[in-house]
């Protein structure tokens, strides 16, 4: 359930920000977007503390608060927050003036700037490790893969803290602070300890051997960057969606458009990193490149905090992991109990569920074995508050939703293997092609610009052309459902692997004896990069909309984090596949499919193998999509009709 917070509450939360982190897990209240009763203390007491001055300077000019603040009252009819202040009999609704596209634009700008800062570090990290820290290629590539996977694993932590304890706003703020701090430490470390002599780390000047202190601080800084960016990303996506009220069709459509533009903003930020910063750092000006990333992250944080007065806020709902486990435990304890009919399952009265602030979820027939957790028995009558024995229908449906989304999510991992090839084998393939443009040498990594441009172009085409056209043909105003779009993304991703395999076959046919590089132009890689970019628009934007939209109120950020977790596992699966293929194919005197000298191998076969696995994955995905049942939210006592329409469209996949 979405609610707004008044200016004094935001100011109050900002003043207490330093104390919230330490008190989070011991607090009795999971909400930080409202003021719990035990914290209604005088604001002037905290003004004497140092942290007030630090955070007040960054966040906003606070309105002069009264001596005490009365918690928000909730209008039970419209479920809109109503602020009641002492000494004033007039109640003012503040929820309707908050959020919307103005606030969403601020969050999109934050996404673009943060992505620019992140890829300013990640795009050339493998070169920094080999040139500055003197690691060999295999060690550097492995360290980058582990670091990249860790970035997206941290997204699960950020989602958990956002949904359970801190709320979206506070989670974004704290993780961005870590992000900025990590980039600051990285910039100082490279300047003072690692880049010796000045200008080293290019292809000509070698750096001195780094000290153990410098290396340790360097690794600490890049993992702080991973922690900050990883935890911030899924929460920011969900916070942006919170700026629109999904009770109305117009706002719901705006919410779906936001995810499309969110991925668009991500690629706008990475475009600068993959063009300008890649050349700055490649020339040995590493500290300057890291400094630009730091400045971008600082501007992103300031812009995020600038909108604090006008954001729409959603409260935290408590630990969802415990709630899901309770459903399974209660079902096992009642294994021999026969589930009762739909209308007889246990649920609290009223519009809100037992999960504080969360709307009720309508009962579904699938996974009926879990309905035993909501079946009331004689033993439960003595202790109905024991959720390890008796759960509400909403709690059971929340657990069902997690179970239903899991197979769909697993099917997206193979696509992430396709996506991962852009940063690995596509680059190695381009490095042994003719990459000269006149007198200039074109780095193979810069070909990813065609992927980024493809994403930017296809995003506009999809929103302006394909959605209206598909809407007329299918009768669905959305055009295609999220599941249908993800299926299209799998098909295009498969075609990208076929294109990469065909390019590799052509490259091998244009080899000259004694030459490392083929005479085939590197621009023959454009189709595979463009196809991957087009597939991203369908797959990753569809994932963001699907997992966030289908996740119940209590696990929205968790839903958004599943997309990043898929990318993380895609990195690990791709690394595992390369190792297994090398072990199996490199036997005896055979060099294998992916040897050090690619001219002696058959990398095309590896690309075709991924294409075949993607085709098989598509078959499994279609089955999972047809089996999936959309979550149905009880809105003002009625079922969410939009999700019923989604079910009908899903059956046509």
C-alpha positions as CSV (number, residue, x, y, z in Angstrom):
1,X,0.0,0.0,0.0
2,X,1.4,3.4,-1.0
3,X,1.3,6.3,1.3
4,X,2.9,9.8,1.5
5,X,5.0,11.4,4.2
6,X,4.9,15.1,5.2
7,X,7.9,17.4,5.2
8,X,8.5,17.2,8.9
9,X,8.6,13.5,8.8
10,X,11.2,13.5,6.0
11,X,13.2,16.0,7.9
12,X,12.9,14.0,11.1
13,X,14.1,10.8,9.3
14,X,17.0,12.7,7.8
15,X,18.2,13.8,11.2
16,X,18.0,10.3,12.6
17,X,19.7,8.7,9.6
18,X,23.0,8.1,11.4
19,X,21.2,6.3,14.2
20,X,18.9,4.2,12.0
21,X,21.6,1.9,10.6
22,X,22.7,0.8,14.1
23,X,19.1,0.4,15.4
24,X,17.6,-1.3,12.3
25,X,17.6,-4.9,13.4
26,X,16.7,-4.3,17.0
27,X,13.8,-1.9,16.2
28,X,10.3,-3.2,17.0
29,X,8.9,-1.2,14.0
30,X,10.0,-2.0,10.5
31,X,8.9,1.4,9.1
32,X,11.2,4.3,8.5
33,X,8.9,6.2,6.2
34,X,6.6,7.1,9.1
35,X,7.4,8.2,12.6
36,X,6.8,5.4,15.2
37,X,5.3,6.5,18.5
38,X,8.4,5.6,20.5
39,X,10.4,8.1,18.4
40,X,8.2,11.1,18.8
41,X,10.9,13.0,20.6
42,X,11.8,16.7,20.4
43,X,13.5,17.5,17.1
44,X,15.7,20.1,18.9
45,X,17.4,17.3,20.9
46,X,18.9,15.9,17.7
47,X,19.9,19.3,16.3
48,X,22.7,19.4,18.9
49,X,24.3,16.3,17.3
50,X,26.8,16.5,14.5
51,X,25.1,14.3,12.0
52,X,22.2,16.7,11.8
53,X,24.4,19.3,10.1
54,X,25.9,16.8,7.7
55,X,22.7,15.3,6.4
56,X,20.7,18.5,6.5
57,X,23.2,20.1,4.2
58,X,22.8,17.3,1.6
59,X,19.1,16.6,1.8
60,X,16.9,19.7,2.0
61,X,15.9,22.7,3.9
62,X,13.5,21.5,6.6
63,X,10.3,23.2,7.5
64,X,10.2,24.4,11.0
65,X,8.7,21.5,13.0
66,X,6.5,21.6,15.9
67,X,7.6,20.3,19.3
68,X,6.0,16.9,18.8
69,X,4.7,15.1,15.8
70,X,1.5,13.1,15.7
71,X,1.7,10.0,13.5
72,X,-0.4,10.1,10.3
73,X,-3.9,9.0,10.5
74,X,-5.3,6.8,7.7
75,X,-8.6,7.4,6.0
76,X,-10.1,3.9,6.0
77,X,-12.3,4.6,3.0
78,X,-9.8,5.8,0.4
79,X,-6.7,4.4,2.1
80,X,-5.0,7.7,1.5
81,X,-2.7,9.2,4.2
82,X,-4.1,12.2,6.0
83,X,-1.8,14.3,8.1
84,X,-3.1,15.6,11.4
85,X,-1.2,18.4,13.2
86,X,-1.7,19.8,16.6
87,X,-3.5,23.0,16.9
88,X,-5.2,22.7,13.5
89,X,-8.6,21.1,13.0
90,X,-8.2,21.0,9.2
91,X,-7.0,17.6,7.8
92,X,-5.1,17.9,4.5
93,X,-4.6,15.1,2.1
94,X,-1.0,15.1,0.9
95,X,-0.7,11.9,-1.1
96,X,-2.2,13.2,-4.3
97,X,0.4,15.9,-4.8
98,X,3.4,13.6,-4.6
99,X,5.1,11.3,-7.0
100,X,4.3,11.3,-10.7
101,X,6.6,11.8,-13.7
102,X,8.4,14.8,-12.3
103,X,9.8,12.6,-9.5
104,X,10.3,9.7,-11.9
105,X,12.5,11.9,-14.1
106,X,14.8,12.6,-11.1
107,X,15.1,8.9,-10.5
108,X,15.9,8.2,-14.2
109,X,18.6,10.9,-14.1
110,X,20.0,9.3,-10.9
111,X,20.0,5.9,-12.7
112,X,21.9,7.3,-15.7
113,X,24.5,9.1,-13.6
114,X,25.0,6.1,-11.3
115,X,25.4,3.8,-14.2
116,X,28.0,6.1,-15.8
117,X,29.9,6.0,-12.6
118,X,29.8,2.3,-12.2
119,X,30.8,1.4,-15.7
120,X,33.5,4.0,-15.5
121,X,35.1,1.5,-13.1
122,X,33.9,-1.8,-14.6
123,X,34.4,-1.2,-18.3
124,X,38.2,-1.2,-18.1
125,X,38.8,-3.1,-14.8
126,X,40.4,-6.1,-16.5
127,X,43.0,-3.7,-18.1
128,X,43.7,-2.0,-14.8
129,X,44.4,-5.4,-13.2
130,X,46.8,-6.5,-15.9
131,X,48.6,-3.1,-16.6
132,X,48.7,-1.5,-13.1
133,X,48.5,-4.5,-10.7
134,X,50.5,-6.8,-13.2
135,X,48.1,-9.7,-13.0
136,X,48.1,-12.3,-15.9
137,X,45.1,-12.4,-18.2
138,X,43.5,-15.5,-16.7
139,X,43.7,-14.2,-13.1
140,X,42.4,-10.7,-14.1
141,X,39.5,-12.2,-16.0
142,X,38.5,-14.4,-13.1
143,X,38.7,-11.5,-10.6
144,X,36.5,-9.4,-12.9
145,X,34.0,-12.2,-13.3
146,X,33.8,-12.7,-9.5
147,X,33.5,-8.9,-8.9
148,X,30.7,-8.6,-11.5
149,X,28.8,-11.5,-10.1
150,X,29.1,-10.1,-6.6
151,X,27.7,-6.7,-7.8
152,X,24.4,-8.4,-8.7
153,X,24.4,-10.7,-5.7
154,X,24.4,-7.6,-3.5
155,X,21.1,-6.6,-5.2
156,X,19.4,-9.4,-3.3
157,X,20.7,-7.8,0.0
158,X,19.5,-4.4,-1.0
159,X,16.0,-5.7,-1.9
160,X,15.8,-7.6,1.4
161,X,16.6,-4.6,3.5
162,X,14.3,-2.4,1.4
163,X,11.3,-4.7,1.7
164,X,11.9,-5.8,5.3
165,X,13.3,-2.9,7.4
166,X,14.5,0.3,5.8
167,X,12.0,1.1,3.0
168,X,13.0,2.2,-0.5
169,X,14.1,5.7,0.1
170,X,16.5,5.0,3.0
171,X,17.9,1.9,1.3
172,X,18.7,3.9,-1.8
173,X,20.3,6.7,0.2
174,X,22.5,4.4,2.3
175,X,23.8,2.3,-0.6
176,X,24.5,5.4,-2.6
177,X,26.6,6.7,0.2
178,X,28.6,3.5,0.2
179,X,28.9,3.8,-3.6
180,X,30.3,7.4,-3.4
181,X,32.6,6.4,-0.6
182,X,34.0,3.5,-2.5
183,X,34.6,5.6,-5.6
184,X,36.3,8.2,-3.5
185,X,38.7,5.7,-1.9
186,X,39.4,4.2,-5.3
187,X,40.3,7.5,-6.8
188,X,42.6,8.4,-3.9
189,X,44.2,4.9,-3.9
190,X,45.0,5.0,-7.6
191,X,46.4,8.5,-7.4
192,X,48.5,8.1,-4.2
193,X,49.5,4.5,-4.2
194,X,49.1,2.7,-7.5
195,X,49.6,5.0,-10.5
196,X,53.4,5.2,-10.2
197,X,55.0,6.8,-12.2
198,X,52.3,9.2,-13.4
199,X,50.7,8.3,-16.7
200,X,51.6,4.6,-16.4
201,X,49.1,1.8,-17.1
202,X,48.8,2.5,-20.9
203,X,50.3,0.2,-23.5
204,X,53.7,1.9,-23.3
205,X,54.5,2.9,-19.7
206,X,54.6,0.1,-17.1
207,X,53.6,0.8,-13.5
208,X,55.8,-0.1,-10.5
209,X,54.9,-3.1,-8.5
210,X,52.1,-2.2,-6.2
211,X,52.5,-2.4,-2.4
212,X,50.3,-4.9,-0.5
213,X,48.6,-1.9,1.3
214,X,47.7,-0.3,-2.0
215,X,46.3,-3.6,-3.4
216,X,44.3,-4.3,-0.3
217,X,42.7,-0.8,-0.2
218,X,42.0,-1.1,-4.0
219,X,40.1,-4.3,-3.5
220,X,38.2,-2.8,-0.5
221,X,37.2,0.2,-2.6
222,X,36.0,-1.8,-5.7
223,X,33.9,-4.1,-3.5
224,X,32.4,-1.0,-1.8
225,X,31.5,0.1,-5.2
226,X,29.9,-3.3,-5.9
227,X,28.1,-3.2,-2.6
228,X,26.7,0.3,-3.2
229,X,25.7,-0.1,-6.8
230,X,24.3,-3.6,-6.4
231,X,22.1,-2.7,-3.4
232,X,21.0,0.5,-5.0
233,X,19.8,-0.7,-8.4
234,X,16.7,-2.9,-7.7
235,X,15.5,-0.6,-5.0
236,X,15.7,2.4,-7.2
237,X,13.7,0.6,-9.9
238,X,11.0,-0.2,-7.4
239,X,11.1,3.2,-5.8
240,X,10.5,4.7,-9.3
241,X,7.5,2.4,-9.8
242,X,6.2,3.6,-6.4
243,X,5.8,7.1,-7.8
244,X,2.7,5.9,-9.7
245,X,-0.5,4.6,-8.2
246,X,-1.4,1.3,-9.9
247,X,-5.1,1.7,-8.8
248,X,-5.8,3.7,-12.0
249,X,-5.2,2.6,-15.6
250,X,-3.4,5.8,-16.5
251,X,-1.0,5.5,-13.6
252,X,-0.5,1.8,-14.2
253,X,0.5,2.4,-17.8
254,X,2.9,5.1,-16.6
255,X,4.4,2.6,-14.2
256,X,5.0,0.2,-17.0
257,X,6.5,2.9,-19.2
258,X,8.9,3.8,-16.3
259,X,10.6,0.4,-16.5
260,X,11.2,0.8,-20.2
261,X,12.7,4.3,-19.7
262,X,14.7,3.0,-16.6
263,X,16.6,0.6,-18.9
264,X,16.9,3.3,-21.4
265,X,18.6,5.6,-18.8
266,X,20.9,2.7,-17.8
267,X,22.2,2.5,-21.4
268,X,22.5,6.3,-21.8
269,X,24.9,6.3,-18.8
270,X,26.8,3.3,-20.0
271,X,27.2,4.9,-23.5
272,X,29.4,7.7,-22.1
273,X,31.5,5.2,-20.1
274,X,32.0,2.9,-23.1
275,X,33.0,5.7,-25.5
276,X,34.7,8.6,-23.6
277,X,35.9,7.0,-20.4
278,X,37.2,3.9,-22.1
279,X,39.7,6.0,-24.1
280,X,40.6,8.2,-21.1
281,X,41.5,5.2,-19.0
282,X,43.1,3.2,-21.8
283,X,45.6,6.1,-22.3
284,X,46.8,5.8,-18.7
285,X,44.7,8.6,-17.1
286,X,43.1,6.2,-14.7
287,X,42.8,8.7,-11.8
288,X,41.0,11.1,-14.1
289,X,38.6,8.4,-15.2
290,X,37.8,7.3,-11.6
291,X,37.5,11.0,-10.7
292,X,34.8,11.5,-13.4
293,X,33.0,8.5,-12.0
294,X,33.2,9.9,-8.5
295,X,31.8,13.3,-9.6
296,X,28.9,11.6,-11.5
297,X,28.0,9.5,-8.4
298,X,28.0,12.6,-6.2
299,X,25.7,14.5,-8.6
300,X,23.5,11.4,-8.7
301,X,23.2,11.3,-4.9
302,X,22.5,15.1,-4.7
303,X,19.8,14.9,-7.4
304,X,18.2,11.9,-5.6
305,X,18.1,13.8,-2.3
306,X,16.8,16.9,-4.0
307,X,13.4,15.2,-4.6
308,X,12.9,14.1,-1.0
309,X,10.0,16.4,-0.3
310,X,7.9,15.2,-3.3
311,X,8.5,11.5,-3.5
312,X,5.8,9.0,-2.7
313,X,6.9,6.6,0.0
314,X,6.0,3.0,0.7
315,X,6.5,1.5,4.1
316,X,8.6,-1.7,4.8
317,X,6.5,-4.8,5.4
318,X,8.7,-6.9,7.7
319,X,10.9,-9.9,6.9
320,X,9.3,-11.8,3.9
321,X,11.7,-14.7,4.3
322,X,10.2,-15.6,7.7
323,X,6.7,-15.3,6.3
324,X,7.4,-17.7,3.4
325,X,9.1,-20.2,5.7
326,X,6.1,-20.0,8.1
327,X,3.8,-21.1,5.2
328,X,5.9,-24.1,4.4
329,X,6.3,-25.1,8.1
330,X,2.5,-24.7,8.8
331,X,1.7,-26.8,5.7
332,X,4.1,-29.6,6.8
333,X,2.6,-29.6,10.3
334,X,-0.8,-30.0,8.8
335,X,0.2,-32.5,6.1
336,X,-2.6,-34.9,7.0
337,X,-5.3,-32.1,7.1
338,X,-7.6,-31.8,4.1
339,X,-7.7,-28.2,2.8
340,X,-11.2,-26.6,3.1
341,X,-13.0,-24.7,0.3
342,X,-12.0,-21.3,-0.8
343,X,-14.4,-19.3,1.3
344,X,-13.5,-21.2,4.5
345,X,-9.8,-20.5,4.5
346,X,-8.5,-18.2,7.3
347,X,-8.2,-14.5,6.5
348,X,-8.4,-11.4,8.7
349,X,-11.3,-9.0,8.2
350,X,-11.1,-5.7,6.4
351,X,-9.3,-4.5,3.2
352,X,-5.8,-4.8,4.6
353,X,-4.1,-8.1,5.3
354,X,-2.3,-9.2,8.4
355,X,0.9,-8.1,6.8
356,X,1.0,-4.5,7.9
357,X,0.3,-2.1,5.1
358,X,-0.1,-4.8,2.4
359,X,-3.2,-5.3,0.4
360,X,-5.0,-8.7,0.5
361,X,-4.3,-11.2,-2.3
362,X,-7.1,-13.3,-3.7
363,X,-6.9,-17.1,-3.4
364,X,-5.7,-19.2,-6.3
365,X,-6.3,-22.9,-6.9
366,X,-2.8,-24.0,-7.9
367,X,-0.4,-25.3,-5.3
368,X,-3.3,-26.2,-3.2
369,X,-1.0,-28.2,-0.8
370,X,0.0,-24.9,0.7
371,X,-3.6,-24.0,1.5
372,X,-3.3,-26.3,4.5
373,X,-1.4,-23.5,6.2
374,X,-4.6,-21.4,6.0
375,X,-6.9,-24.2,7.1
376,X,-8.3,-23.6,10.6
377,X,-8.2,-26.6,12.9
378,X,-9.2,-27.1,16.5
379,X,-5.6,-26.6,17.7
380,X,-5.4,-23.3,15.9
381,X,-8.4,-21.9,17.7
382,X,-6.4,-21.6,20.9
383,X,-3.6,-19.6,19.4
384,X,-4.6,-18.0,16.0
385,X,-1.7,-15.6,16.2
386,X,0.9,-18.4,15.9
387,X,1.8,-18.0,12.3
388,X,4.0,-21.2,12.4
389,X,0.7,-23.1,12.6
390,X,-1.9,-20.8,11.0
391,X,-1.3,-18.4,8.1
392,X,-3.7,-16.0,6.3
393,X,-4.7,-16.5,2.7
394,X,-2.6,-13.5,1.7
395,X,0.5,-14.9,3.4
396,X,0.0,-18.3,1.7
397,X,-0.5,-16.6,-1.7
398,X,2.7,-14.6,-1.2
399,X,4.6,-17.8,-0.8
400,X,2.8,-19.3,-3.8
401,X,3.8,-16.3,-5.8
402,X,7.5,-16.9,-5.0
403,X,7.1,-20.5,-6.0
404,X,5.4,-19.7,-9.3
405,X,7.9,-17.0,-10.3
406,X,10.9,-19.3,-9.6
407,X,10.6,-21.5,-12.8
408,X,10.2,-18.4,-15.0
409,X,13.2,-16.8,-13.4
410,X,15.3,-20.0,-13.9
411,X,14.5,-19.8,-17.7
412,X,16.0,-16.3,-17.9
413,X,19.5,-17.5,-16.8
414,X,20.3,-19.0,-20.2
415,X,19.5,-15.6,-21.8
416,X,21.9,-14.0,-19.4
417,X,24.6,-16.4,-20.7
418,X,23.9,-14.9,-24.2
419,X,24.1,-11.4,-22.8
420,X,27.4,-12.1,-21.0
421,X,29.2,-13.0,-24.3
422,X,29.3,-9.3,-25.2
423,X,31.9,-8.7,-22.5
424,X,34.0,-11.8,-23.1
425,X,34.0,-13.8,-26.3
426,X,32.6,-11.0,-28.5
427,X,35.6,-8.9,-27.5
428,X,38.1,-11.7,-28.0
429,X,36.5,-12.4,-31.4
430,X,36.8,-8.7,-32.4
431,X,40.4,-8.5,-31.2
432,X,41.4,-11.0,-33.9
433,X,39.6,-9.2,-36.8
434,X,40.5,-6.3,-38.9
435,X,39.8,-3.4,-36.5
436,X,41.5,-0.6,-38.5
437,X,39.5,2.4,-39.6
438,X,41.8,4.3,-41.9
439,X,44.9,5.1,-39.7
440,X,43.0,4.5,-36.5
441,X,42.9,1.4,-34.4
442,X,39.4,0.6,-33.1
443,X,39.4,-1.3,-29.7
444,X,37.2,-4.4,-29.8
445,X,35.4,-3.4,-26.6
446,X,34.0,-0.2,-28.2
447,X,31.8,-2.4,-30.5
448,X,29.4,-2.6,-27.5
449,X,28.4,0.9,-28.5
450,X,26.3,-0.7,-31.2
451,X,24.5,-2.7,-28.5
452,X,23.8,0.4,-26.5
453,X,22.5,2.3,-29.6
454,X,20.4,-0.7,-30.5
455,X,18.8,-0.6,-27.0
456,X,18.1,3.2,-27.2
457,X,16.6,2.9,-30.7
458,X,14.6,-0.2,-30.0
459,X,13.2,1.3,-26.8
460,X,11.7,4.2,-28.8
461,X,10.5,1.9,-31.6
462,X,8.9,-0.4,-29.1
463,X,7.1,2.2,-27.1
464,X,5.9,4.3,-30.1
465,X,5.3,1.7,-32.8
466,X,5.2,-1.9,-31.6
467,X,3.0,-1.3,-28.6
468,X,0.2,0.5,-30.4
469,X,0.4,-2.0,-33.3
470,X,0.5,-5.1,-31.2
471,X,-2.4,-3.6,-29.1
472,X,-4.6,-3.4,-32.2
473,X,-3.8,-6.9,-33.3
474,X,-4.1,-8.6,-29.9
475,X,-6.8,-6.4,-28.3
476,X,-4.5,-5.9,-25.3
477,X,-3.7,-2.2,-24.7
478,X,-0.3,-3.2,-23.4
479,X,0.6,-4.7,-26.7
480,X,2.4,-7.8,-25.4
481,X,2.3,-9.1,-21.9
482,X,5.6,-9.2,-19.9
483,X,5.8,-13.0,-20.4
484,X,5.3,-12.7,-24.1
485,X,8.0,-10.0,-24.4
486,X,10.5,-12.2,-22.5
487,X,9.7,-15.0,-24.9
488,X,10.5,-12.7,-27.9
489,X,13.7,-11.7,-26.1
490,X,14.8,-15.3,-26.0
491,X,14.1,-15.8,-29.7
492,X,16.1,-12.7,-30.6
493,X,18.9,-13.7,-28.3
494,X,19.1,-17.1,-30.0
495,X,19.4,-15.3,-33.4
496,X,22.3,-13.2,-32.0
497,X,24.2,-16.4,-31.1
498,X,23.6,-17.7,-34.6
499,X,24.8,-14.4,-36.1
500,X,28.0,-14.6,-33.9
501,X,28.6,-18.2,-35.1
502,X,28.2,-17.2,-38.7
503,X,30.6,-14.2,-38.2
504,X,33.2,-16.6,-36.7
505,X,32.9,-19.0,-39.6
506,X,33.5,-16.1,-42.0
507,X,36.4,-14.8,-39.9
508,X,38.2,-18.2,-40.1
509,X,37.8,-18.3,-43.8
510,X,39.6,-14.9,-44.2
511,X,42.8,-16.0,-42.3
512,X,46.2,-15.4,-43.8
513,X,49.2,-17.6,-42.9
514,X,51.3,-16.1,-40.1
515,X,48.8,-13.4,-39.3
516,X,47.1,-13.1,-35.9
517,X,44.1,-11.1,-37.1
518,X,41.7,-12.1,-39.9
519,X,41.2,-9.7,-42.9
520,X,37.5,-9.7,-42.1
521,X,36.4,-6.3,-40.9
522,X,35.3,-6.0,-37.3
523,X,32.1,-4.3,-38.4
524,X,30.8,-7.7,-39.4
525,X,30.1,-8.0,-35.7
526,X,27.4,-5.3,-35.9
527,X,24.5,-7.7,-36.4
528,X,25.2,-9.8,-33.3
529,X,25.6,-6.7,-31.1
530,X,22.4,-5.1,-32.6
531,X,20.4,-8.3,-32.0
532,X,21.6,-8.6,-28.4
533,X,20.6,-5.0,-27.8
534,X,17.1,-5.6,-29.3
535,X,16.7,-8.7,-27.2
536,X,17.5,-6.7,-24.1
537,X,14.6,-4.4,-24.6
538,X,12.2,-7.3,-24.7
539,X,13.9,-9.5,-22.0
540,X,15.3,-7.3,-19.3
541,X,12.6,-4.6,-19.5
542,X,10.0,-7.4,-19.5
543,X,11.7,-9.0,-16.5
544,X,11.7,-5.7,-14.5
545,X,8.0,-5.2,-15.2
546,X,7.0,-8.8,-14.7
547,X,8.9,-9.5,-11.4
548,X,8.0,-6.2,-9.9
549,X,4.4,-6.2,-11.1
550,X,3.7,-9.8,-10.0
551,X,5.5,-9.6,-6.7
552,X,3.1,-8.9,-3.8
553,X,3.3,-5.6,-1.9
554,X,5.7,-7.0,0.7
555,X,8.4,-8.2,-1.8
556,X,8.4,-5.6,-4.6
557,X,12.2,-4.9,-4.4
558,X,12.9,-8.6,-4.2
559,X,11.0,-8.9,-7.5
560,X,13.2,-6.2,-9.1
561,X,16.4,-7.8,-7.8
562,X,15.6,-11.1,-9.6
563,X,16.6,-9.5,-12.9
564,X,20.1,-8.6,-11.6
565,X,20.4,-12.0,-9.9
566,X,19.8,-13.6,-13.3
567,X,22.7,-11.6,-14.8
568,X,24.9,-12.7,-11.9
569,X,24.2,-16.4,-12.4
570,X,24.5,-15.9,-16.2
571,X,28.1,-14.8,-15.6
572,X,28.8,-17.9,-13.4
573,X,27.1,-20.3,-15.8
574,X,29.0,-18.9,-18.8
575,X,32.3,-19.3,-17.0
576,X,31.4,-22.9,-16.1
577,X,30.4,-23.6,-19.7
578,X,33.7,-22.3,-21.1
579,X,35.7,-24.4,-18.6
580,X,33.6,-27.6,-19.4
581,X,33.9,-27.1,-23.1
582,X,37.6,-26.6,-22.8
583,X,38.1,-29.7,-20.8
584,X,35.9,-31.8,-23.1
585,X,37.2,-30.5,-26.5
586,X,40.9,-29.9,-25.7
587,X,42.0,-33.6,-25.6
588,X,45.3,-35.0,-26.8
589,X,46.7,-32.7,-29.4
590,X,43.4,-31.1,-30.2
591,X,43.4,-27.3,-29.2
592,X,39.7,-27.3,-28.4
593,X,36.9,-24.9,-29.3
594,X,38.3,-21.9,-27.4
595,X,42.1,-22.1,-27.3
596,X,44.4,-19.2,-26.6
597,X,45.0,-18.9,-30.3
598,X,41.4,-18.5,-31.6
599,X,42.6,-19.1,-35.2
600,X,43.3,-22.8,-34.2
601,X,39.9,-23.3,-32.5
602,X,36.2,-23.4,-33.4
603,X,34.5,-20.7,-31.3
604,X,31.7,-20.8,-33.8
605,X,30.6,-24.1,-32.3
606,X,30.4,-22.7,-28.8
607,X,28.1,-19.9,-30.1
608,X,25.9,-22.5,-31.9
609,X,25.8,-24.5,-28.7
610,X,24.5,-21.5,-26.8
611,X,21.9,-21.0,-29.5
612,X,20.7,-24.6,-29.2
613,X,20.5,-24.3,-25.4
614,X,18.5,-21.1,-25.8
615,X,16.1,-22.9,-28.1
616,X,15.6,-25.7,-25.6
617,X,15.2,-23.1,-22.9
618,X,12.5,-21.4,-24.9
619,X,10.5,-24.6,-25.0
620,X,10.7,-25.0,-21.2
621,X,9.9,-21.3,-20.8
622,X,6.7,-21.5,-22.9
623,X,5.6,-24.4,-20.6
624,X,6.3,-22.4,-17.5
625,X,4.6,-19.3,-18.9
626,X,1.4,-21.2,-19.6
627,X,1.5,-22.8,-16.2
628,X,2.0,-19.4,-14.5
629,X,-1.0,-17.8,-12.7
630,X,-1.0,-14.0,-12.2
631,X,-1.3,-12.7,-8.7
632,X,-4.7,-11.1,-8.0
633,X,-4.7,-8.2,-5.6
634,X,-7.9,-7.3,-3.7
635,X,-8.4,-3.6,-4.5
636,X,-11.1,-2.0,-2.5
637,X,-12.8,-5.4,-2.0
638,X,-12.6,-6.5,-5.7
639,X,-10.3,-8.5,-7.7
640,X,-7.6,-6.8,-9.9
641,X,-9.3,-7.2,-13.3
642,X,-6.0,-6.3,-15.1
643,X,-4.3,-9.4,-13.8
644,X,-7.2,-11.5,-15.0
645,X,-6.7,-10.0,-18.5
646,X,-3.0,-10.9,-18.2
647,X,-3.9,-14.6,-17.4
648,X,-5.9,-14.7,-20.7
649,X,-3.0,-13.3,-22.6
650,X,-0.6,-15.7,-21.0
651,X,-2.6,-18.6,-22.2
652,X,-1.9,-17.4,-25.8
653,X,1.9,-17.5,-25.3
